[in-house]
């Protein structure tokens, strides 16, 4: 799909919520070693920043992905889930 060139993406942190699943997502994305298959933006420390506002990089990642991976978080309703729905992935 030229409008959504990335198969799947993950925007979130790896150090809370279901850390086992989040760790698997990170390892699998790194193994693909291809941002067109799996993409996740990171901050300088290797963790995404936890903020109430979605960054332009995160918006772009969600807009370019066919599937946005949304593992369990601290609560049943994650802000990122509504962002993914809004951006159509």
C-alpha positions in Angstrom: 0.0 0.0 0.0 1.8 3.2 -1.1 -0.1 5.3 1.4 0.8 2.9 4.3 4.2 1.5 3.4 4.9 0.0 6.9 3.3 -3.3 7.8 3.2 -2.7 11.6 4.4 -0.2 14.2 4.5 0.2 17.9 4.5 3.6 19.7 5.0 3.2 23.4 7.4 2.3 26.2 8.8 -1.1 27.0 9.2 -0.7 30.8 5.6 -0.8 32.0 2.3 -2.6 31.3 2.8 -6.1 29.9 6.6 -5.8 29.7 7.0 -9.4 28.4 4.9 -8.7 25.4 6.4 -5.3 24.8 9.9 -6.8 25.0 8.9 -9.4 22.4 7.6 -6.7 20.1 10.9 -4.8 20.4 13.0 -7.9 19.8 11.0 -9.0 16.8 11.0 -5.6 15.2 14.8 -5.4 15.7 15.2 -8.9 14.1 13.3 -7.8 11.0 15.8 -5.0 10.7 13.5 -3.4 8.1 11.4 -0.3 9.0 9.0 -1.2 6.2 8.1 -4.3 8.1 8.1 -3.1 11.7 8.8 0.4 13.1 9.0 1.9 16.5 10.3 5.4 17.3 12.6 5.8 20.3 13.9 8.7 22.4 17.6 9.0 23.0 17.7 6.5 25.9 16.0 3.8 23.8 12.6 4.5 25.5 9.8 6.6 24.1 8.8 9.5 26.2 5.6 9.2 28.3 3.6 12.3 27.6 -0.1 13.2 27.2 0.7 14.7 23.7 1.6 12.6 20.7 4.7 13.8 18.8 4.8 14.5 15.1 7.2 11.5 14.7 4.7 9.2 16.5 1.8 10.6 14.3 3.9 9.8 11.2 4.6 6.3 12.4 0.9 5.6 13.0 -0.2 7.2 9.7 2.3 5.1 7.7 1.4 1.7 9.3 -1.2 -0.8 8.3 -1.3 -2.3 11.8 -0.5 -0.5 15.1 0.5 -2.9 17.8 -1.2 -2.1 21.1 -0.2 -4.4 23.9 -1.8 -4.2 27.4 -0.9 -1.1 29.4 -1.4 0.0 32.9 -5.1 0.4 32.3 -7.5 -1.3 29.9 -7.9 1.9 27.8 -4.5 3.2 26.6 -4.3 6.7 25.0 -2.2 5.2 22.2 -5.2 2.9 21.3 -7.4 5.9 20.6 -4.6 7.6 18.7 -4.2 4.5 16.5 -7.9 4.4 15.8 -7.8 8.1 15.0 -4.9 7.7 12.5 -6.5 4.7 10.9 -4.3 1.8 11.8 
